[in-house]
Amino acid sequence: MGWLFELTAAHWGVLGLLILIAEALGIGGFLLGTGASALLMAVLLVIFPDLSTATQLVTFAFSSVTATALYYTVLKDAKSKDVEELPETRTEGMIGQTFRLPEKLRANREKRIQIGDTFWRVKSRSAIDAGARVTIVDADPMRLELEESATK
């Protein structure tokens, strides 16, 4: 029954793994610091096996708060900056892509063509012959604007 009252490296290791598994199920980062701190306690107990239970709990509490705060100030901000770089709409993400125009496109007239696996409404300020290499230069939610590419 003494194993219930004395915390060992195995206890901390199992606790750390269970917390990280719970985090993997979708908590959103909140438990990463706590799980890492429990694993840190397992390592500390292997190195210093005579740590008292009170010292272990205080160290765990301090490292949990520190690791969680570090996650939210450093890693969470870096993750959100990556998301901001994504285009707002799918059409904006198409800007800059080049492809061969399957059909002739008359100046200032819209036409429906297939680009990849999707049909798009496209428009150009100048007439472009079928087979010409074009670049998507502008987009709105309903239409892509094309220009003939300089390279053929």
Summary of the structure (lengths in Angstrom):
residues: 152
radius of gyration: 28.8
end to end distance: 79.9
largest distance: 85.7
contacts: 402
relative contact order: 0.10
helix: 47%
strand: 20%
